[in-house]
């Protein structure tokens, strides 16, 4: 049985880079402190997994979807050293939003209420995202290298960033590193489909 992922249309493809138009979708998310994206995703996974495995009103099980995503909450993290959390000792600099997409059959009205008050819902509108796909273990140097490549490509193309980077992992932890499907996504605001 295939795992549901967010629906999108590819607007542009250039080797490992894509511009995608995403349909609206809902996520369940938690905010957690972490030293980097990987640490945050690890900390945020458990409360979200508990929610979809029945930790909710009515103890309803919800189908697993992909990806598991993590995004910094603080804009300071997304500057030239995207996750150098040594910038300040303020805890907000280490705050991440970790999320699971909810199956498309649900609306905000039909999703069961989480038992854990930290789990919140967020509706993502239709948006245009620049994406770089990569495999391998999700380590901080790998992230920084790929984010740098994506930002250089965006600058070269003349696209303007409209959001913070999002890290998305599509595979279970036991997937061999060389088969893992990871992405970094950044919302952009000035894509012109007419050219």
N, C-alpha and C positions, 0 to 999 in steps of 0.2 A: 504494500500500500504506500503510495507516494505521500510525502510530507508536504503540507501546504506552505507556500512561500508567498511573499507579497507579489501582486501582479504588476507588471510594468511592460512598457514598450521601449525597445532600443531605438533611440533617435540618431545616434552616431556611434560608430565603432572605429577605433584606431589602435590596432594591436591589442595591448592589455588594458586599454582604457575604453570606457563606454559612457555615454550620456543616456540616462534612462528617464522616462516619464512614468512615475509611479501612480497607481490608483490609490484612493484613500484607504486607510486601514486603521485598526485599533490595536494598541499594545497594552499589555499589563506590564507595569514597571515598578522598580524600587530604586531609591537613591541610597548608595552605599559609599563609604570611604574606601579608597584603595590607593596603593602606591603607583599603580599603572593600570592600563586597560585590562590586562590579564587577571590581575589581582581583583579588580572590581568585578569582572565577569564571574569569577569564581565565587565571590562573596554574595553577589546578587542572584546567582543561579538557584540556590536552595529555596529561598522564600517563594520565588516564582514557580519552581517545580512543585513545591508543596501545594500551591494554589491550583495548578492544573491537574494534579493527581488527587484532588478531592478536599483540599484545605479551604473550603468555601461553604457558603450557606447551601444546604442540601447535599453536601458531599459529592457534588457532580464531578466526574472526570471530564477533562477537556483535552482534545487531541493535541499532541505535540506539533509544533510548527517550526520552521527555520526562517531566518537565523536567530541566534541569541545575539543581541546587540548591546554595545556599551558606548556611551558618549559622555564626554566631560560636561559638567554643569557649569563650571567656571570658564569664562572666555579666556582667562589668563593662561590656561593650559593649552589652548589652541593657537598660540602665537608661534614664533619661529622655533622654539623648543617645545613641541606640542605637549609633552607630558613630563617635563622636567619639574617635578613637584617640589624641588628645592627652592623655587622662586620666592616663596614666603612660607611662614609657618602657620598660616591661617588654614584651618581645616577645610574650608570651602574649596581651596585649591586642589584638594584631593577627592572631591565629590564627583561621583559618576552616576549616570542614570542607566540602569541595566534593564533590558526589556525583552519580552517575548511577543511576537505577533499573535493576536487572537484569531481563531478560525473565522473565516468570512461569514459563516452562518449566524454569527452572533452580532448583536447591536449592543450599545451601551445599556439599553433597557433589559436585554435578555441575558447578559453575563451574570453569573452568580456572584454574590457579594463575597469578597475575600475574608477569610477568618483572620488573616494577618493585616492589621491596619496600615502597615507600610506599603502594601501592594495597592497601587492606584492605576486607573485607566487613562489612556491618552488617545485622542483621535488625531491621526496624522492626515492632513489634507493632501490632495493631489499635489505632487511637487516634482521638480526636475533635479536629478542627482547625478553627479560625476562619480564614477566608480573605477577603482583599480582592483583587479582580482589577483590573488597570490596563494601559493600553497606553503606548507611548512609549519613548524611550530610557531605559535604566536608569542614571540619574544619582543621586548621593547625595541632593540636595535632594528629588527625586521620591520616593525611598525613605522619607526621613524624614517627608515629608508624608503618604504613604499609611500608614506604620506608626502615625503619630499618629492618623489617622482610625480605623484598626482598633482601636487601644487605647481610644479614646474610646467607640467602639461597644460593645466588650466591657464596659467599665465601666458604661455606661448599661444594658446588659442584665443586669449582675450576674454575668458569667462570670469565672472566675478563671484566669489564665494558668498553664500547667503546663510551659512550656518556652520556649526562646529563639526569636526570630523566624527564619523560614526564607524565603529569597528564591528564587523558582522562575521560570526562563525557559523558554518552550516553543518558541521559534522559532530557526531558523538566523540567523547574523549578517547575512545579506544581506536579511532581511525588512525592508520599509519600516517606519520607526519607528511610524507610525500604525496599523499592522496587528499589531504585536508583542503577544503575550499573556504578561504577567508576573503573578505573584501574590506576596503576602506571606502566610505562614501562621504561626499560633501555636497550639500544642497547648493545649487547655483541659481542665479536670478536672471541672467540675460541670454538664455539660449534662444536662438532664432531658427525655427524649423524651415523657414522659407528659402534658405540659401542652397 
